[in-house]
Amino acid sequence: MNRTTLSLIAGTTALAAVTAFAAFDSPSASGAAAPGAAAQLPVERTGLLCPAPSTSDIADTAYTSFTPVTKGAASGGKARLQAAAGQSDDTGGKGSKGGKGTAKKADEPVLAPKAPGTPATGETSGAETPALIGTADGGFAPGWTVQETTEVAAGTGRGLLGVNCTGADTEFWFPGASTATGRTDYVHLTNPDDSAAVVDIELYGKDGAIKSPLGENLTVDAHASEPILLSTLTEERQAGLTVHVSVRSGRVGAAVQALDDKEGGDWLAAATDPAGSLVLPGIPKDATDVRLTAFTPGDADADLKIRLASPAGLITPAGNETLHAKSGMSTTVDLGDVTRGEAGSLVLTPTDQTVPVVAALQVTRGKGDKKETAFIPATAAVGTRATSADNSAKGTTLALTAPTGTATVKVTASAGSEGGTPVTKTYTLKSGTTQNIDAPIPAGLKGTYALTVEPVSGAPVYASRTLAATEGGVPAFTIQPLPNDRGTVSVPRTEQDLSVLQN
């Protein structure tokens, strides 16, 4: 977004314009003296998009909103989640807790948080719950996190499904999707803006790109959401597909809902951007099967070392020491019960030449007709802070890994949505290890609570959170990676420079 030169001199420029100006007039380009170190300032506005949770009449969905208390954040403001336009207003809403919202009408919020530092919750049920578009500003914006968790008692995709509501973007990668018999996978596209978005969906299988002309030039109306069934885009039936969502105009939020007739299902969140080395954190210690899907979007093949960051350090899975991923083709490897009863995270690194790759894991717990499935996409490091909402005293596992060096991490449990006092603990992670930590629980907890993860020192830390609940003998679970919550942004320090008026 451009601003005038006069506004730059006056020091009233919007954040985006300051950043653009600093990038254009960099010391390397102009020969000017280097500016002071950039300041980390709290963001002042955040947008999140939550996909429609289920088409099952017996689905129960909980939304949990949380904003960490952030030093220097603006006062005032608010956060709201509302139904995307063009969808049914009848969501079968059951009311809400904490936030005292409702999902019954499009112009009413599902939840309305009262203050940073305390979660707000809302609930809906049935098949008509729409996608949600959320905004937070002022003190509610820095690190605003919303978790959508759905329980489905029976039918295709039965079990526990969870997803972190995400911001809009222009490109997404989803390794591990499927059009195979028994799987029903949807790409959910949500447009938060005032004009329509135009989107392409590309599919890549074991032999390369799959012809899918019906995935081209898809229109997502303003303030609307569209679920696209992958099996309608191609006649080929393949597991281990990589889905690439690219936006020609506008921007969208995207997530894949992967539902299996017999093995439950979950949301597959977008993988982190293609990179030479990847971390997939938090494989449950009782996983009965782990399947890796990798894809190389560039022109060169990728050769990767496969290692497991266990509680004792980095180990190489027997029989799966390396992975050769051919350019433009999805490659799938079955790692079996790779964790062998211990916490673990998968670490992929180049054997020689660095080639950007995207990857995700499909994780199965249980056996026979009691299987349940979840996904772990490769994720970015926690960075300054990561936030996880919708935790309970039982059934929550926080996995932390430091693949490249020792790290110290501070974990804070927030107040509960209905009562409780925050608690903070500090943990040390040894190099190359993964720990399922004994996460703190708020004193006097009532309701659900949030966890914030803040690295204090040492090497980069990666994290994920697992929610688990056994239902009818089925070990239902869902996993959400925890990248940086983007609560702060780097703002270059600027000085008045009247010489720009002479150019």
C-alpha positions in Angstrom: 0.0 0.0 0.0 1.6 3.3 -1.1 1.7 6.5 0.9 3.0 10.0 0.0 6.5 11.2 0.5 5.2 13.9 2.8 3.6 11.2 5.1 7.0 9.5 5.3 8.7 12.7 6.4 6.0 13.4 8.9 6.5 10.0 10.5 2.9 9.0 10.2 3.4 6.3 7.5 1.5 3.0 7.7 3.6 0.0 8.6 3.5 -1.4 5.1 4.7 1.8 3.6 7.6 2.2 6.0 8.8 -1.3 5.2 8.5 -0.8 1.5 10.5 2.5 1.7 13.2 0.9 3.8 13.5 -2.0 1.3 13.7 0.4 -1.7 16.3 2.7 -0.3 18.5 0.1 1.3 22.2 0.9 2.2 23.4 -1.5 -0.5 21.5 0.4 -3.2 22.0 4.0 -2.1 25.3 4.0 -0.1 23.6 5.6 2.8 24.5 4.8 6.4 22.7 1.7 7.8 19.6 2.5 9.8 19.3 1.5 13.4 18.2 -2.0 14.3 14.6 -2.8 13.5 12.1 -2.7 16.4 9.7 -5.6 17.1 6.3 -4.0 17.5 2.9 -5.7 18.2 0.7 -6.0 15.1 -2.5 -3.9 15.2 -4.8 -6.0 13.0 -5.1 -9.7 12.4 -7.4 -11.7 10.1 -8.3 -15.4 10.5 -10.4 -17.8 8.4 -12.0 -21.0 9.7 -13.3 -23.6 7.2 -16.8 -25.0 7.5 -16.2 -27.8 10.0 -18.4 -30.8 8.8 -21.2 -32.0 6.7 -22.3 -34.5 9.3 -25.6 -34.0 11.1 -24.0 -35.4 14.3 -21.0 -33.1 14.3 -20.3 -31.0 17.4 -17.8 -28.2 16.9 -16.1 -26.0 19.5 -14.3 -22.7 18.7 -11.7 -21.3 21.1 -10.2 -17.8 20.7 -7.2 -16.6 22.5 -4.9 -13.5 22.4 -1.7 -13.6 24.5 -0.9 -10.6 26.6 1.7 -8.8 24.6 3.9 -6.0 25.9 3.4 -2.7 24.1 0.1 -3.8 22.4 -2.5 -1.2 21.7 -5.3 -0.7 24.2 -8.9 -1.3 23.3 -9.9 -3.1 20.1 -12.0 -6.3 19.7 -12.0 -9.7 18.0 -15.0 -11.2 16.2 -15.7 -14.4 14.2 -18.7 -14.2 11.9 -20.2 -16.5 9.2 -18.9 -16.1 5.7 -21.6 -14.6 3.4 -23.5 -16.8 0.9 -24.0 -19.7 3.3 -26.9 -20.9 5.4 -27.6 -18.8 8.5 -29.0 -21.9 10.2 -26.0 -23.4 11.8 -27.7 -25.5 14.5 -25.9 -23.3 17.0 -25.9 -24.4 20.7 -24.8 -21.0 22.1 -21.4 -20.3 23.5 -19.2 -20.1 26.6 -16.8 -17.4 27.7 -17.3 -15.3 24.7 -21.1 -15.4 24.9 -21.5 -15.4 21.1 -23.8 -17.4 18.8 -23.6 -18.9 15.4 -27.3 -18.7 14.5 -27.2 -15.5 12.4 -24.6 -14.4 9.9 -24.4 -10.9 11.5 -23.9 -12.2 15.0 -20.4 -13.4 16.2 -19.8 -17.0 17.1 -17.8 -15.7 20.0 -16.6 -12.3 21.2 -13.6 -12.3 23.5 -13.6 -10.0 26.5 -9.9 -9.5 27.2 -6.5 -10.7 26.1 -5.1 -13.4 28.3 -8.4 -15.3 28.7 -9.8 -17.7 26.2 -13.3 -17.3 24.8 -15.3 -20.3 23.5 -18.3 -20.9 21.3 -20.1 -24.1 20.1 -22.2 -25.2 17.2 -23.6 -28.5 16.0 -24.9 -30.1 12.9 -24.0 -30.0 9.2 -24.9 -26.4 8.4 -22.2 -24.6 10.3 -20.6 -22.2 7.9 -17.0 -21.1 7.3 -16.1 -18.1 9.5 -14.2 -14.9 8.8 -12.5 -13.3 11.8 -10.8 -10.0 12.5 -9.0 -8.7 15.6 -7.6 -5.2 16.1 -6.0 -3.2 18.9 -4.9 -5.2 21.9 -6.7 -8.3 20.6 -4.6 -8.6 17.4 -1.1 -9.6 18.5 -0.9 -13.4 18.3 -4.6 -13.9 18.0 -5.3 -17.6 17.7 -8.5 -19.5 17.0 -8.9 -23.3 17.2 -11.7 -25.2 15.5 -12.3 -28.7 17.0 -15.0 -31.0 15.8 -16.2 -34.4 17.2 -18.0 -36.8 14.8 -19.4 -39.9 16.5 -19.9 -42.1 13.4 -19.7 -42.2 9.6 -17.0 -41.1 7.2 -14.3 -39.1 9.0 -15.6 -40.1 12.4 -13.4 -39.1 15.3 -11.7 -35.8 16.3 -10.9 -33.1 13.7 -9.0 -30.0 14.5 -7.6 -27.0 12.6 -6.0 -23.7 13.5 -7.8 -20.9 11.7 -5.3 -19.2 9.4 -4.8 -16.0 7.5 -5.3 -15.4 3.8 -2.5 -16.0 1.3 -1.9 -16.6 -2.3 -0.2 -20.0 -2.4 -0.6 -23.3 -0.4 1.0 -26.8 -0.6 -0.8 -29.9 0.8 1.3 -33.1 0.5 -0.7 -36.2 1.6 -4.1 -35.6 0.1 -6.0 -38.4 -1.7 -8.6 -39.3 -4.3 -8.3 -43.0 -3.5 -11.4 -45.2 -3.0 -12.5 -44.8 0.6 -11.2 -41.2 1.0 -13.3 -38.0 0.6 -11.0 -35.0 0.5 -12.1 -31.4 0.1 -10.1 -28.3 -0.4 -11.9 -25.5 1.5 -11.2 -22.0 0.0 -12.4 -18.9 2.0 -12.2 -15.4 0.6 -12.2 -12.6 3.2 -12.1 -9.7 0.8 -14.6 -7.4 -0.9 -13.9 -8.8 -4.4 -13.9 -12.3 -5.9 -10.7 -14.4 -5.9 -9.6 -16.6 -8.8 -7.8 -19.8 -7.9 -6.1 -22.8 -9.5 -5.9 -26.2 -7.9 -3.1 -28.4 -9.3 -2.7 -32.1 -8.4 0.5 -34.1 -8.5 0.7 -37.9 -8.1 3.3 -40.6 -8.2 3.9 -40.1 -12.0 3.8 -36.3 -12.0 1.1 -33.6 -12.8 -2.4 -35.0 -13.1 -4.7 -33.4 -15.7 -7.4 -31.5 -13.9 -8.8 -28.7 -16.1 -11.8 -28.4 -13.7 -9.4 -27.1 -11.2 -8.5 -24.0 -13.2 -10.0 -20.5 -12.9 -12.1 -21.3 -9.9 -14.0 -18.3 -8.6 -14.5 -17.8 -4.8 -17.0 -14.9 -4.3 -16.3 -12.1 -1.9 -16.7 -13.0 1.8 -17.6 -16.5 0.8 -16.2 -20.1 1.1 -16.2 -23.0 -1.3 -15.4 -26.7 -0.6 -13.9 -28.4 -3.6 -14.1 -32.2 -3.7 -10.8 -33.4 -5.1 -12.3 -36.5 -6.8 -14.4 -34.2 -9.0 -11.2 -32.6 -10.5 -9.8 -35.9 -11.9 -10.8 -39.4 -12.7 -7.5 -40.8 -11.3 -7.7 -42.5 -7.9 -4.5 -42.0 -6.1 -3.3 -41.8 -2.5 -0.4 -39.6 -1.5 -1.2 -36.7 -3.8 0.3 -33.2 -3.4 -2.2 -30.4 -3.9 -1.0 -27.0 -4.9 -3.4 -24.0 -4.5 -2.3 -20.9 -6.3 -4.3 -17.6 -6.5 -4.4 -15.7 -9.7 -6.2 -12.7 -8.3 -7.1 -11.8 -4.7 -6.3 -14.1 -1.8 -7.9 -16.9 0.1 -7.5 -19.1 3.2 -7.1 -22.8 2.3 -7.2 -26.1 4.2 -7.8 -29.8 3.2 -10.4 -31.9 5.0 -9.4 -35.5 4.6 -12.1 -38.0 5.5 -11.7 -41.8 5.4 -14.6 -44.4 5.4 -12.9 -46.6 8.0 -9.9 -44.7 9.5 -11.5 -41.4 10.6 -9.9 -38.2 9.4 -8.7 -34.8 10.1 -7.7 -31.5 8.7 -4.5 -31.3 6.6 -3.1 -27.8 7.1 -0.8 -26.2 4.5 2.9 -27.2 4.8 5.5 -24.6 5.3 7.1 -23.1 2.2 9.4 -25.3 0.1 12.8 -25.7 1.8 15.9 -27.8 1.7 15.5 -29.0 5.3 12.2 -29.7 7.0 10.9 -30.6 10.5 7.6 -32.4 11.1 7.1 -32.2 14.9 5.2 -34.3 17.4 4.5 -37.8 16.1 2.4 -39.6 18.9 4.4 -42.2 20.7 1.7 -44.8 20.2 1.4 -44.2 16.4 0.8 -47.6 14.7 1.6 -46.3 11.2 3.3 -43.2 9.8 3.3 -42.3 6.1 5.5 -39.6 4.6 4.6 -37.7 1.4 7.2 -35.4 -0.1 7.1 -33.3 -3.3 9.8 -31.3 -5.1 8.2 -28.4 -7.0 11.4 -27.3 -8.8 13.3 -28.8 -11.8 15.8 -30.9 -9.8 15.3 -34.1 -7.9 15.8 -34.1 -4.1 17.8 -36.6 -2.0 17.0 -36.4 1.7 18.2 -38.0 4.9 15.4 -39.2 7.1 16.0 -39.0 10.8 13.8 -39.2 13.9 14.4 -36.8 16.7 13.7 -39.1 19.7 14.0 -38.4 23.4 17.5 -39.7 23.3 18.6 -37.8 20.1 18.6 -38.2 16.3 18.3 -41.7 15.0 17.9 -43.1 11.5 14.9 -45.4 10.9 16.1 -48.8 9.8 15.3 -49.4 6.1 14.3 -45.8 5.5 17.6 -44.0 5.7 17.1 -41.8 2.7 14.4 -40.5 0.3 14.7 -39.8 -3.4 12.0 -37.4 -4.5 11.8 -36.9 -8.2 11.0 -33.4 -9.5 7.3 -32.8 -10.0 6.2 -36.2 -8.5 4.7 -37.1 -5.2 6.8 -39.6 -3.3 5.3 -41.6 -0.4 7.2 -43.8 2.1 5.6 -45.9 4.8 7.6 -45.6 8.0 5.4 -48.0 10.0 5.5 -47.6 13.8 8.6 -45.4 13.5 8.4 -43.9 17.0 8.5 -47.3 18.8 6.6 -46.1 21.9 8.6 -42.8 22.3 8.0 -39.2 21.4 9.4 -38.3 18.0 9.7 -35.7 15.2 10.8 -36.4 11.7 13.7 -34.4 10.4 14.5 -34.2 6.7 17.9 -32.8 5.5 19.6 -32.9 2.1 22.2 -35.6 1.5 24.2 -33.3 -0.8 22.6 -30.6 -3.0 19.9 -28.5 -1.3 16.6 -28.7 -3.2 13.4 -27.1 -1.9 10.8 -29.7 -0.8 7.4 -29.8 0.8 6.3 -32.7 3.0 3.6 -34.0 5.4 2.9 -37.0 7.5 -0.2 -39.1 7.8 -0.3 -40.6 11.2 -2.5 -43.5 12.4 -3.4 -44.6 15.9 -5.3 -47.8 16.8 -5.7 -51.1 15.0 -8.4 -53.0 13.0 -11.7 -51.2 12.9 -10.6 -48.8 15.7 -8.1 -46.7 13.6 -8.0 -42.9 13.6 -6.0 -40.6 11.4 -4.3 -37.2 11.7 -1.7 -35.2 9.8 1.5 -33.4 10.5 2.7 -31.0 7.8 6.2 -29.7 7.8 6.2 -26.5 9.9 8.3 -23.4 10.5 10.1 -22.9 13.8 8.3 -21.3 16.7 10.5 -18.2 16.4 9.5 -15.5 19.0 6.3 -17.2 20.2 3.7 -19.8 19.3 0.1 -20.1 20.7 -2.2 -23.1 21.1 -5.8 -22.7 22.1 -8.4 -25.2 23.3 -6.4 -27.3 25.7 -7.8 -29.3 28.6 -6.4 -30.8 31.8 -6.6 -34.3 30.2 -5.9 -35.2 26.6 -3.4 -32.5 25.7 0.2 -33.3 24.7 2.7 -30.6 23.8 5.7 -31.8 21.8 8.8 -29.7 21.5 11.9 -30.5 19.4 15.3 -28.8 18.9 16.9 -30.7 16.0 20.1 -28.6 15.6 21.1 -27.7 19.1 20.2 -27.3 22.8 17.4 -24.8 23.6 15.6 -23.4 26.5 11.8 -22.8 26.2 9.3 -21.0 28.4 5.7 -22.4 28.3 2.8 -20.5 29.8 -0.7 -21.9 30.6 -3.2 -19.1 30.4 -6.2 -18.5 32.6 -9.1 -20.8 31.9 -12.0 -19.8 29.9 -14.2 -20.1 33.0 -11.6 -19.5 35.7 -8.1 -20.3 36.7 -4.7 -18.6 37.3 -1.9 -18.6 34.7 1.2 -20.8 35.3 4.6 -20.7 33.6 7.3 -23.4 33.4 10.8 -23.5 31.7 12.2 -26.5 29.9 15.6 -27.4 28.4 15.7 -29.4 25.2 18.8 -31.3 24.4 20.2 -31.1 20.9 18.4 -33.4 18.4 15.7 -34.5 20.8 11.9 -34.4 21.0 10.1 -34.2 24.3 6.4 -34.6 25.1 6.5 -32.2 28.0 4.4 -32.2 31.1 2.7 -28.9 30.1 1.6 -26.6 32.9 -2.1 -26.4 33.8 -3.6 -23.2 35.2 -4.2 -23.3 39.0 -7.9 -23.8 39.7 -8.7 -24.4 36.0 -12.2 -24.2 34.8 -13.0 -24.7 31.1 -10.2 -24.7 28.5 -6.9 -22.9 28.4 -4.2 -21.7 26.0 -0.5 -22.5 25.9 2.1 -20.1 24.7 5.6 -21.4 23.7 8.5 -18.9 23.9 12.1 -19.9 23.2 14.4 -18.2 25.6 17.8 -19.2 24.2 19.6 -21.7 22.0 18.7 -23.4 18.7 15.4 -23.1 16.8 12.5 -24.9 18.4 9.6 -26.6 16.6 6.3 -27.6 18.3 3.0 -29.3 17.9 0.0 -30.0 20.1 -2.1 -33.2 20.1 -5.7 -33.4 21.5 -6.8 -36.9 22.2 -10.1 -38.5 23.4 -11.0 -42.2 23.3 -14.6 -42.6 22.0 -16.1 -46.1 21.7 -12.7 -47.7 21.8 -11.4 -45.5 19.0 -8.3 -43.4 19.9 -9.6 -40.2 18.4 -7.0 -37.4 18.1 -5.9 -34.3 16.1 -2.6 -32.6 15.8 -1.8 -28.9 15.1 1.7 -27.7 14.4 2.6 -24.5 16.2 4.6 -22.0 14.0 5.1 -18.4 15.0 1.8 -16.7 16.0 2.9 -13.5 14.2 2.1 -11.4 17.2 4.9 -8.9 16.4 6.4 -7.5 13.2 9.9 -6.1 12.5 9.7 -2.3 11.8 12.8 -0.5 10.5 13.8 2.6 12.4 13.6 5.6 10.2 14.9 9.2 10.3 13.7 12.4 8.7 15.5 12.9 5.3 14.6 16.1 3.5 16.9 15.2 0.6 14.2 12.9 -0.9 12.3 16.1 -1.8 15.2 17.0 -4.2 15.0 13.8 -6.2 
